[in-house]
Amino acid sequence: MREYALARGRLGFYSVCLVIVNATVIDLTNIPNALWEVLMCQWFAPTKLVVTFETEGQGRFSPEELRGLVERDDTGRVVMLHLPKKTVLIANHQIYADWWYAWCLTYFTGTHKDVYIVLKKSLKWLPVVGWGMQLYNFIFLARSWASDRLYLSNRLSWLGKRAETQDTPLTLVLYPEGTLVSKDTRPISKKYADKLGISDMLHTLLPRSTGLHYSLRSLSPRIPSLELIDITVAYPGIQRYGYGQSYYTLRSIFCDRVPPPSIHMHIRKFKVASEVPIGDVSRSNLEPLPNGSATDNRANTVEVEVPEAEKVKFDEWLRELWREKDRRMTKFLDTGSLVEDPESSIEIPLQLRHPSEILDAFAFFVPAVGGWIYSRLC
């Protein structure tokens, strides 16, 4: 009887722990993880962000915006970057850790609790890392529009409604290249360029615009203040025409403790409604999609069919954005900086702002640890 009572007691305690874990996953999933990523860099792979902002070309920041962009503490350390709170973030894709460092950046913009990252579906099944990606609401696409369309539509509908009704931040991270630059993907990009009758990129892959265009058209009507953040990312040490994943892997960074000495990020921003050619997103443009759902209800804005002329215009705009990015990568290889004036850069060590946040980073594991301790003592 005593063993039965103990078993019932343990079962009851584990049930409570399970409820706590479920609540944590639903409500607090992204909080410990974002802190965890910065903490892992701080402890095992020390590095820093070197951030610059566009001041001349398209996507530039005004002098007034630049003056209020960076917040420092009394010691001069950067504690906050006042970037827009509701954004779609795009960047070139060189190494698997790109998304890790992008998430670290959102820690300093204050939007790390509401980050959703789009990656290729095969990464979903990576041991440990892939499981974590699934837990933290990553969006996995098969890179086939026929199979991705309905799934992406549903996710965007949920994200848009959440950002609209709860007035929460939103950062949707997309990599328009769809995959890493590598010896396998370089020829595919060249073949695509030949098909379009254009020149290929030197340091990046030709971007695919469909997913990004669809995402912006879906979210913009719900979030009038939505902005597009474009980041050019460069890592020191990668040779000209080399492949980043040959230099920095998740294993080499965190297991062998050989991180890139710095992560250079050049940031541009665009107001989606007025500065990005996403086309007409009015409800009068609604057409049925293959699942047959179309209505004039605002909740189904994601079901807008994109006219071909608007697709072409957006595709050309995005390619020009990428060509500017490619030229900036050439500059980095030549000079070690993404901008003309390296002194304008902001250096941000990847460290938590306060030691108390270490406890927050481990918060997710508290119920499990409590259950283990209880089972040992009782």
C-alpha positions in Angstrom: 0.0 0.0 0.0 2.8 2.4 0.8 4.4 1.8 -2.6 1.0 2.4 -4.2 0.6 5.6 -2.4 4.1 6.8 -3.3 3.4 5.8 -6.9 0.2 7.8 -6.9 2.0 10.8 -5.3 4.7 10.7 -7.9 2.2 10.4 -10.7 0.3 13.4 -9.3 3.5 15.4 -9.1 4.5 14.5 -12.6 1.0 15.5 -13.8 1.5 18.9 -12.3 4.9 19.2 -13.9 3.4 18.2 -17.2 0.8 20.9 -16.9 3.5 23.4 -16.1 5.7 22.3 -19.0 2.7 22.5 -21.4 1.9 26.1 -20.1 5.6 27.0 -20.6 5.6 25.6 -24.1 2.4 27.5 -25.1 3.0 30.8 -23.4 6.8 31.1 -22.8 8.4 29.0 -25.4 10.5 31.6 -27.1 11.6 33.4 -23.9 14.1 30.9 -22.5 15.3 29.9 -25.9 16.3 33.3 -27.1 18.2 33.9 -23.9 19.6 30.4 -24.1 21.1 31.2 -27.5 22.9 34.3 -26.3 24.0 32.5 -23.2 25.5 29.6 -25.3 27.5 32.1 -27.2 28.6 33.9 -24.0 29.7 30.6 -22.4 30.9 28.4 -25.3 31.4 30.5 -28.4 32.2 34.1 -27.5 31.8 36.5 -30.4 30.2 39.9 -31.2 27.9 41.5 -33.7 29.3 44.3 -35.8 26.3 46.2 -36.9 26.0 49.0 -39.5 23.0 50.8 -40.9 22.2 52.0 -44.4 22.5 55.8 -44.7 22.5 56.5 -48.4 20.8 54.0 -50.7 17.4 52.4 -50.6 16.3 51.2 -47.2 18.2 54.0 -45.5 17.7 55.2 -42.0 17.2 59.0 -41.6 19.6 61.0 -39.4 16.8 61.3 -36.8 16.3 57.6 -36.8 20.0 56.9 -36.4 20.2 59.3 -33.4 17.7 57.3 -31.5 18.6 53.9 -32.7 21.2 52.7 -30.2 20.7 52.7 -26.4 23.7 52.2 -24.1 24.0 51.7 -20.4 26.2 53.8 -18.1 29.3 51.8 -19.1 28.7 52.4 -22.8 27.6 48.9 -23.6 24.8 48.5 -26.2 21.7 47.3 -24.4 19.0 48.0 -27.0 18.6 48.6 -30.8 15.4 50.5 -31.4 14.4 48.8 -34.6 10.7 48.3 -35.7 8.8 45.7 -33.6 6.7 44.1 -36.4 8.9 43.0 -39.2 9.8 40.4 -41.8 13.5 39.9 -41.6 15.5 38.6 -44.7 19.2 37.9 -45.1 21.7 36.0 -47.2 22.3 32.5 -46.1 25.9 31.1 -45.7 26.0 28.8 -42.6 23.4 26.9 -40.6 24.1 29.2 -37.6 22.8 32.2 -39.6 19.4 31.8 -37.9 21.0 31.5 -34.5 22.8 34.8 -34.8 19.7 36.4 -36.3 17.8 35.4 -33.2 20.6 36.8 -31.0 20.1 40.1 -32.8 16.4 40.1 -31.9 17.4 39.8 -28.2 18.9 43.3 -28.5 15.8 44.7 -30.4 13.5 43.4 -27.7 11.5 41.2 -30.1 13.1 37.8 -29.3 9.9 36.5 -27.6 8.0 36.5 -30.9 10.4 35.2 -33.5 9.3 32.7 -36.2 12.0 31.3 -38.5 11.4 29.7 -41.9 13.9 27.0 -42.9 14.0 24.1 -45.4 12.0 21.1 -44.2 15.0 18.6 -44.2 16.5 20.5 -41.2 13.4 19.5 -39.1 14.8 16.0 -38.7 18.3 16.9 -37.5 19.1 15.1 -34.2 18.6 17.4 -31.1 18.8 20.6 -33.1 15.9 19.7 -35.3 13.7 18.7 -32.4 14.4 22.0 -30.7 13.5 23.8 -34.0 10.1 22.0 -33.9 9.6 22.9 -30.3 10.2 26.6 -30.9 7.6 26.9 -33.7 10.0 27.1 -36.7 8.2 27.0 -40.1 9.5 24.3 -42.3 9.0 24.5 -46.1 9.6 21.8 -48.7 10.7 24.4 -51.3 7.8 23.3 -53.5 5.2 26.0 -53.8 2.5 23.4 -54.6 3.0 21.6 -51.2 4.0 24.7 -49.1 1.3 27.1 -50.1 -1.6 26.0 -47.9 0.6 25.3 -44.9 2.3 28.7 -45.1 -1.1 30.3 -45.6 -2.4 28.8 -42.4 0.7 29.8 -40.4 0.7 33.4 -41.8 -3.0 33.7 -41.0 -2.3 32.7 -37.4 0.7 35.0 -37.1 -1.1 38.0 -38.6 -4.2 37.6 -36.4 -2.0 37.2 -33.3 0.1 40.3 -34.0 -3.1 42.3 -34.9 -5.4 41.3 -32.0 -2.8 41.0 -29.2 -0.6 43.9 -30.4 2.5 41.8 -29.8 5.8 42.1 -31.7 6.5 39.9 -34.6 9.7 38.9 -36.4 9.3 36.4 -39.3 12.8 35.4 -40.5 13.1 34.2 -44.1 16.0 33.3 -46.3 15.0 34.0 -49.9 17.9 31.9 -51.3 16.2 28.9 -49.7 19.4 27.1 -48.9 23.1 27.7 -48.1 25.7 28.8 -50.7 27.7 25.6 -51.4 29.4 23.6 -54.1 26.1 21.8 -54.7 23.8 24.9 -54.8 26.1 27.2 -56.8 25.5 25.4 -60.1 21.7 25.4 -59.4 21.8 29.2 -59.0 23.8 29.5 -62.3 21.3 27.3 -64.1 18.4 29.4 -62.8 20.3 32.6 -63.9 20.8 31.1 -67.4 17.1 30.3 -67.6 16.2 33.9 -66.8 18.9 35.2 -69.2 20.7 37.2 -66.4 24.1 37.0 -64.7 24.5 34.9 -61.6 25.6 36.3 -58.2 29.2 36.0 -57.1 28.8 35.5 -53.3 25.1 34.7 -52.8 22.5 32.7 -54.6 19.8 34.2 -56.8 16.8 34.7 -54.4 13.5 33.0 -55.0 10.7 35.6 -54.4 7.5 33.5 -54.2 7.5 32.8 -50.4 8.6 36.2 -49.4 6.2 38.0 -51.7 3.3 35.8 -50.5 4.3 36.4 -46.8 4.4 40.2 -47.2 1.1 40.3 -49.1 -0.5 38.2 -46.4 0.7 40.1 -43.4 0.7 43.6 -44.6 -3.1 44.1 -44.6 -3.3 42.9 -41.0 -0.3 44.8 -39.9 -0.2 48.3 -41.5 3.0 49.2 -39.7 4.9 46.1 -41.0 8.5 46.7 -42.1 10.9 44.6 -44.1 14.4 44.4 -42.5 17.1 43.3 -44.9 20.4 42.2 -43.4 23.6 41.5 -45.3 25.6 39.1 -43.2 29.4 38.5 -43.5 31.8 36.3 -41.6 35.6 37.0 -41.3 37.9 34.2 -42.4 35.9 32.9 -45.3 38.0 33.0 -48.5 36.8 34.6 -51.7 34.4 32.2 -53.4 34.7 29.9 -50.4 31.7 28.4 -48.7 30.8 29.5 -45.2 29.7 26.0 -44.0 33.2 24.8 -44.8 34.5 27.1 -42.1 31.8 27.5 -39.5 29.4 24.6 -38.6 27.2 24.3 -35.5 29.5 21.6 -34.3 32.7 23.6 -34.8 31.2 26.7 -33.2 29.7 25.2 -30.1 31.5 21.8 -29.6 35.0 22.7 -30.9 34.4 26.3 -29.6 35.7 27.9 -32.8 33.1 30.6 -33.5 33.5 33.3 -36.1 35.4 36.2 -34.4 32.6 38.5 -35.3 29.3 38.6 -37.3 29.0 41.6 -39.5 25.5 42.8 -40.2 24.4 45.7 -42.4 20.8 46.6 -41.9 18.3 48.2 -44.2 14.6 48.7 -43.6 11.5 49.3 -45.8 7.9 50.2 -45.0 6.1 47.3 -46.7 3.0 49.2 -47.5 4.8 52.1 -49.3 8.3 51.1 -50.1 8.1 47.4 -51.2 6.3 46.6 -54.6 4.0 43.9 -53.2 1.1 44.9 -55.4 -2.5 45.4 -54.7 -3.6 43.6 -51.5 -7.1 45.0 -51.3 -9.9 42.5 -50.6 -11.3 43.0 -54.1 -8.4 41.0 -55.4 -9.4 37.8 -53.6 -9.6 34.7 -55.8 -10.1 31.1 -54.7 -7.1 28.9 -54.1 -6.8 25.2 -54.7 -8.4 24.5 -51.3 -11.5 26.4 -52.5 -11.5 28.9 -49.6 -12.0 32.5 -50.6 -14.2 35.1 -49.0 -14.2 38.8 -48.5 -13.6 38.3 -44.8 -10.4 40.0 -43.7 -9.3 36.9 -41.9 -8.7 35.2 -45.3 -6.4 37.9 -46.7 -3.7 35.2 -47.0 -5.8 33.7 -49.8 -5.1 36.5 -52.3 -3.9 35.3 -55.7 -0.9 37.3 -57.0 -1.2 38.7 -60.6 1.7 37.7 -62.8 2.8 41.3 -63.5 3.1 42.0 -59.8 5.1 38.8 -59.3 7.6 39.9 -62.0 7.9 43.4 -60.5 8.6 42.1 -57.1 11.0 39.4 -58.4 13.0 42.1 -60.2 13.0 44.3 -57.1 14.3 41.5 -54.9 17.0 40.5 -57.3 18.3 44.1 -57.4 18.3 44.1 -53.6 20.4 40.9 -53.8 22.8 42.4 -56.3 23.5 45.3 -54.0 24.0 42.7 -51.2 26.4 40.8 -53.5 28.4 44.0 -54.2 28.6 44.7 -50.5 30.0 41.2 -49.9 32.7 42.0 -52.4 33.5 45.1 -50.5 33.8 43.1 -47.3 36.2 40.6 -48.9 38.3 43.5 -50.1 38.3 45.7 -47.0 37.0 43.7 -44.1 34.0 46.0 -43.7 30.5 46.1 -45.3 30.5 49.9 -45.3 32.8 52.7 -46.5 33.3 54.0 -42.9 34.1 51.1 -40.5 34.1 53.6 -37.7 30.3 53.9 -37.9 29.8 50.3 -36.9 28.3 49.3 -33.5 29.9 46.4 -31.7 27.7 44.2 -29.5 29.2 41.3 -27.6 26.8 38.4 -27.5 26.3 38.4 -23.7 23.2 38.6 -21.6 22.5 42.1 -20.2 22.2 40.9 -16.6 23.2 37.8 -14.7 19.6 37.3 -13.5 18.7 36.4 -17.1 20.7 33.2 -16.7 17.9 31.8 -14.5 15.3 32.8 -17.1 17.3 30.9 -19.7 17.0 27.7 -17.7 13.4 28.3 -16.7 12.1 25.8 -19.2 14.0 22.9 -17.4 12.7 23.7 -13.9 9.7 21.3 -13.9 11.8 18.4 -15.2 14.6 19.0 -12.7 12.0 19.3 -9.9 10.4 16.0 -11.0 13.8 14.3 -11.0 14.8 15.6 -7.5 11.4 14.5 -6.1 11.8 11.0 -7.6 15.2 10.7 -5.9 14.1 12.0 -2.5 10.7 10.2 -2.2 
